[in-house]
Amino acid sequence: MTVAEEKQFITMVILALAVIMGVLGLVFGAIVVSKGVCEVRESKKSGEFINKSMVLAISFADLLTSVYLLTFAFFHWYIGSNFCESQVDWISGVPCMVIGVLNTVGATMSSVVMALVSCYRLAGNLRALRYRGSDEVSRKLRGRVILQLVAVLVASVAVAMIPLVDIFDKWFVNGLVFEKHIALFIGVMSKNRLLDVFRGYHSTRKTKQSMTGSEVSWSGIQNMVSEMFSSDYDRVIGKKLSFYGNDPSCMFKAFVLADDPQVFYVWTYLSFHFLSFVCVAVCHVTIAVGTYKNSVRGSRKSSLGRKVTLICLTDFCCWMPFLICCALHTAEVVDMSPWYQVFSLNILPLNSFINPLLYSPSQIFTTAFHKIMALCCPKQQGKTEDQYVAEIPMEAAGERRDTGTELDTEIGNTAL
């Protein structure tokens, strides 16, 4: 197998896995969202309402990731064998930018809501032994939770859209792309390459100017390009290569170097994800320790421990290797650029694919998931289906439909 054939094979495997996760994630997510909307509307208890609202938001965010995977796979199939030749057109086009924004919104929203629901559960757990009162959901509580989730959605969209705002072009535009018949500019033209062309052009006209990248905006560069061509060319200015056009996967540009103008924004975003993971881990560990000491759960202690571990582990396994690789790339220890597609299409979306199984309000997925786990763990095979359902991983999300669930009481205490 030649090097080219090996690369093509690896690409097809990556795409196949992305399609599988995208299809299953879309199906699971659509079912969870549709059922979640009905269950949120029917919720009577405060804890139940908070739980299911948060689960619905997480499911919606994960649904965006599935849409990203399938859209990328579709365009890759649609372009077909010309994908490599059309790569420049693809990364500078609107579809790439749109799915990049969707992916970023989904990842950001999922991370924030998981941290939020963990904080809700921790606060409710800490108050559970000190205060008990009415657990009925109020109009004020409904409005507050909905407002919080809307704020999370708006903030996630804002974070994803910042790199696309014209006034921030200086930091986020990666270059210009021109039509193929403009032979002077081939491929992606960075600011430095364009300035070199301008210096040569102006020097031939005996009007050589001192230009540096920090002094010239991208709009100014487009105007200078337009001045180089006659009206026969119908105003040549080029298309801006956006922040999401750094790689054909249209992923958030996470692998940056220390001298990259986008490094501050990128690491602020990545640090936020790290802190969200730390928040989820701290909350659940604190709850587990407090529950064990106070013997609130009784015989369900070991079950809770497994659930806490599983919840934190899914986030850890998907995001921590990625964050470490980002740090190594920024420190120039290793070049991680070739790994963009593996992370964006296979590793990071894995969390969004698993979430519907862990956080789903439907017992169908959780029962099936535990039965599959039982095949790998013979010790679990003696359990009945009801016992599997009783051990729904997102105990923190109040998945049991009994009106008196301990978890709904926990989180309900937070709202009192």
N, C-alpha and C positions, 0 to 999 in steps of 0.2 A: 504494500500500500504506500503510495507516494505521500509526500507531505500535504499536497493539495487535497488529495482524497481523504486523508486523515482529518484535516480541518473541516472538510465538508461533512464527514461522518459525525464529528463532535457537534457541529452546528445543528445537524438534524436531530441528534439525541436531545440537545438542549431545547429545541423547538417542540419536540414530541412531548417532553415532560411538561413544558409550559402549557401546551394545549390540554393535556390531561388535567393538570391542576386548574387551568382556567375553566374548562367545561364543568368539572365536578364542583369547583368553587362557585361558579355561577348558578348551578342547579341548587346546591345546598343553600347558598346565600339567598337566592330568590325565595326559597321555601321558608327560610328562617325570617326574612324580612316581611313576607306576606302574613305569616302567622303572628309575628311579633307586633305588627300594627294592630291586629284584632285584639291580641292579649293586653296590649298597653291600654287600649280604649276600655277594656272590660275590667281592668285592675281596680280593686276596691281598697286594698291595703296600701299604706304608704311605702313599706319596704318592697312589696311586690311591684308597685308602679315604678319605683326608682330602678330596681333590678332590670325589669323588662325594657324600660326605656334605654338604659345603658347598653343592654345586649342588642337592642335594635340598632343603636348607633354604631356599635362595633361591626355588626353584620353588614350594615350599609357601607361602611368604610372598606370592609373586606370585599364586598361586591365590586367596588371601584377597581380594586386590584385585579380581580378576575376579568373585568372588562378590558383593562390594560393588556393583560396577557393575550386574550383572544384577538384584540384589535391588532396588536403587533404581529401575531401569528398569521392573521388574515392578510395583512399587507405584504408580509414576507412571501406568502403563497401567491398572492395576486401579481406581485412584481416578478416572481419566479426566478428563472436563471439570470435575469438581468438585475438582480438585487445589488450585486457588487458594483455594476456599472452605474446604477441609479442611486447609489448610496448617498452621494452629495445632495442630490435632489430630495431624497427622503429626509435626511437629517435637517435640512433647511426648510422643509415644508410644514404646513399647518397641522396635518395629522400627527406628525411626530411630536410637535409642541403640545397638542391637546392631550394625547395619552400620557405624556410626561407630567403634565399638570394633574391629570386624574390619579396617576400613581402616587404622586407626592401628597395630594389631598387625602387619599385613602390611608397611606402610611402614617401621616401626621395625626389624622383624626382617630385612628385606631389606637395609637400610642397614648394620646391624651385621655381618651375615654376609659381605657383600661386603668390608667393611673387614677382617674376620677372615681371610678366604681370601687377601686381598692381603698381609697381614702374614705368613701362613704361607709364601706363595710367596717373599716377599722374604727371609725368614730362611733358607729352603732354598737360594735362589739364592746368598746370600752365603757359605754353607757348602759349596756344591757343589764348589768348586775346592780346598777345604782338607781335606775329609774324605769318605770313601766307605766304606760298610760294608753290613751286612745291611739289606735293604730290606723284609723280611717284616713284615707288620702283626702287632702283638702284642695280646694281650688288654688290656694296660694302655693302649695307644694307643687302641683302640676305646672303652674306657670313658672316657678323657679327652675325646675328640672328642664322644662322645654327651653327656657331662656338660656340655660347653661349649655345645652346641646347645640342650639342655634349659634351661640357665641363660639363654640368649638369649631363648628363647620365654617363659619365666616373667617375665623382666624386661620384655619387650615388652608382655605382658598387664598387668603391674603398672602400667607407664607409662600405658597406655590406660585403666585402671580407676581411677586416682587421682582424676580429676575426678568420679567417680560415688560416692565414699565419703562417707557422711553427715557425717563430722566435718570435711570440707573444703567443705561447702555454702557457707560464707561467701564463698569465693573463686570457686566454679565454677557455682553456680546463677544462671541469667540472668533468672529471673522465675517467676511462677506463672500457670498457665492454669486457667480455671474453666469449668464447664459452661455451655452457651449460655443456659440459662434463668436464670442468675444475672446479671441485667441490670446490677448495680452494677459488675461487673468484666468489661470487654470486651477481647478480644484478650489479648496478653501483658502482664501487669502486673509492671513492674519494682519493685524495693524502694522506690524513692523515690515512685513513684505510689501504692503501697499505704500508705506512711507518711503521705502527704498525706490519704488517705481516713481513716486512723485518727485523725489529729489533728482533722479535722472531726467525726468521730463522737464522740470523747471530749469535745470542746469543747461539743457539744450536751448532753452528760450532765453538764456542769460538773465534769469530771474530766480536764481537758486535761493531757496529759503531754508532756514534752520528749523526743522520740525522734529519733535519728539512725540512719542506715543502719549505722554501725559498731557500734552498741550492741545492735542487735536481730538475732538469728539468724533463719534462714528457718523453723526449727521454731517459734520464738516468734511469727513473723508468721502462720504457719498456725493457731496456737492463738488468736491475736487475731481472725483472720477467723472461726473457728468460733464464737467468743463473740458475734459480731455477728448471728448467725442463730439462730432458734429451732429446736427439735428437729424441726419439720415439714420442715426442709431436709436432715435426715439428715447432720449434721456436714459442713459446707462447709469444706474446707481447701485445695482446688486441687491441681493436679499441678505438680511442679517441672519447669521447663524446663532440661534438663541442658546441660552444656558442648557436647554434640554437636547440640543443637537450635538453635544459633545461626543456621543456614541450612537451607533444605529439602534441601540436598545431604547433610546430616548429617556434614559434614566436621569434622575437628579445627579448632577455632577459632583460625586462624592470624593473621587480620587483627585485631589488637588495638591500642588506643591506649595512650599512655604512662600514663594514669591508670586504666586497666582493672586490676582486682584480679588478673586472670589473666595479666598481662603477663610476670611473672617465670617462671612455669611454661612459657608459650608460647615465650618466647625461649630458655629453657634447652633445650627440645625442638628448636627450629629450629637452634640453635647446634650441637647434637649431630649433626644431619644434615649441617651444613656441615663439621664436623670429620671426619665419616666420609668425605665426598667428598674432602676434602683428603688424608686417609690413603690412600685408593685411588689418587689421582693421584700422590702422592709415591712410594708403593711401586712403581707401574708405571713411572714415569719413572726411578727409581733402577735398577730391573731393566734397563730398556732401555739406559741409559747404561753400566751394568756389562757387559751382554751385548755391546754394541758394542765396548767397549775390549778385552775379553778374547777376542772373536771366537769365543764359545762356539757361536753358532748358525750361523756360516758364511753360506751363501747365504740363510738365512732372516731376516736382519737387517731387511730392508725389510718383510717380511711381519709380523714382530713389531711394528715401529713402527706399522703400520696397525692392528693388533689393539689395541695399547695405546691408540692414539688413539680407536678406536671404543668401547672399554670405558669410558674416562673421559668421552667425549663424550656418551654416552647419559645418564649421571648428570647431567652439567653442564647439558645442554639442558633436562632436566626440572625439576631442582631449583633451579638458580641463578636463573633468571628469577622463580621463585616466592619465593625468599628475598629477592630485591631488592624485589619488590612488597610483601612483608611489612614490610620496613624502611621503605619509602616510606609505607606506611599508618600505621605506628606514629609516624613523624615528622610525620604529617598533611600530607604533601606532596600526596598524592592519595588519594581514597577508593576502595579496591579491593574493597569489599564486594560490588558487583554482579558481580565476577569469580569468586566462590566456585565456581559450578557449572562454569565453563570449566576452572579449575585442577583441581578435584576429580574431574571426570568425563572430561576429555580430556587435559590436559597431564601431570599427575603419573602417571596410570595408563599412559601411553605407555611409560614405562620398564619397567613390569611386563609389558607386552605384548611388548616387544622382547627382554627377558631370556631367555625360552625359546629364541629363535632364536640368541642369542649363547652361552648357557651350557648349552644342551641336550646331554645325553650321547648323544642320538640323531643319527646322521648324516643322517637324512632332512631335518630342518629346516635344518641348516647348508648342506647341498648345495643345497636349493631356494633358500635365502636368497642364496647366492653366484651362483646362476644368474640370479636376478632382478637382482642388482647388475651382472651382466655385460651386461644389456640397456642399462643406463645408462652403463656404462663399456666402450666398444668394445675397449679395450686388453686387457680381461680375457677376451675371447671366444675366444681361441685356446687356453685352458686346458681340460684334460680334466676329467671328473667327479672322478677320483681326486685331481687337484691341488686342486680346490675343497674336497674333504673334508679334505685335508691341511692346509688353511689355516683350520681351525675357529677362530673368534674367541677362544674361551676356552681358549687354549693354557695359560693359567694354571690351568685347572681340569682338565687332564689328560684331554681328551676323546678322544684317539686311543686305540684299543683295543690297540695294540701293547704287549706286556708290558714293553718296554724304553723307553718314552717318556722323553724328556729331562726333561719337566716333572715327571712322577711321581718321578723321581730327585731333582729339585730339592726338592720339598716333602717327600719321604721323608727327606732329610737333616735336615730340621727336627726330625723325630721321633726321630732317633737320639741 
